[in-house]
Amino acid sequence: MNISPKAIYDWYRSTLRNPKYRWWVILGSLVYIISPIDIAPDFLPIVGQIDDLMILTLLISEVSQLVLDFAKTKKENGMEPEVGDAQATTVNVDAVPMQD
């Protein structure tokens, strides 16, 4: 079994990108950051904050990448028109001629 920082990073990233486990990983990461019980206890002056800072940095970078990917996919699929787009302000109606 290969337990290296790269293997842990790849596992974390792939699990976070899985929609089934995404919120569990985010919640678990936040609990780990807040909890004083972790690999390097927080009462140790600098070492205790390094692991929390690494998890926080990884969480922020991965979640921001997910948000950017979602926005790009949404824009490419044309689900949301741009503000200056002509289709965003045009209203299509069925006109019926009126007779006097």
Helices and strands as residue ranges (DSSP letters): H 5-17, H 22-34, H 47-76, H 86-89
